[in-house]
Structure formats: structure tokens, C-alpha cells
């Protein structure tokens, strides 16, 4: 199990490597300013998908990346 510090470090590495320095900073600022609600966001992320369909998509993606 990762520590909180390790998770934060990995998250920042992912954000900065994907978005670049400027957009990563903007992303962090937007989340802080808008009082981002992760739970609410998750509920709206895939409204027409079931757990089974998401699992199948994840499995297919994992198999293609291996």
C-alpha cells in the first residue's frame, strides 16, 4: 500500500507529464477554486454505463496495452 505522500507524488508526476507545467498548474488552481467534488464528478462521469460495461471496457483496454 502506498503512503499518502507517494500517491500525491505520483499524481503530480502524472498531471505534469500529461498536461505540461502551465496547464497542470491551471488544473490544480481550477480544482482548488471550484471546490471540486470528486464524488459528484464520478456520478456524472459515465451516466449510461453499468459497472459490468465499464469493467469490460477496462479489461479490453488492459488486454490491448499488454
N, C-alpha and C positions, 0 to 999 in steps of 0.2 A: 504494500500500500504506500502510495506517495504521500509525502508531507504536504502541508498547505503551501509552503514555500516552493517546493518542487512543481506543484500544479500551477502556481502563479507564474513561475519562471517559464514553464512550457507554454502556457497560454500567451505570454508576451512574445516569446520566440515565434509562435505560430502567427500571431497577428502581424508582427513586424515583418516577417519573411513573406507573408501573403500580400499585405497592403502597402508595404513600404513605410518609411518613417513618418511622413506627413499625414497620410491617410490613417495610419494606426493611431497617431495622436488625436486626430479628429474623431475617430471611432470611440476612443476612450472618453473624450470630452463629451460626446453626444450621449453616451450611456450614463455618465455621471449627471449631466444636466437634465436629462429627460426622466430621471428616476426609473430606469429600465426595469421592468418586471419580467424576469425570466420565465416564471410560471405562466403568466398570461401570454407571453410570446409563444411558448411551447404549445399552448392550447390552440393558437391560431396558425401555427406553422404548417400543418398538414391536415386541414379540416375534413378532407374527403378520403383520408386514408385510415385503414384499420391497423392495429398492431401487427396482424398477420401480413398485410400487404407491405408495410414498412420493413418487416423482418425479411420478406422475400427480396425486396429491393436491396437491402443491406447485404444479404447473402450473395446476390448476383454481382454486386459491385465488388465485394471481397474476392469472389472467385475470379473476376476479370483482372483484378490487380495483382493476383498471385502468380 
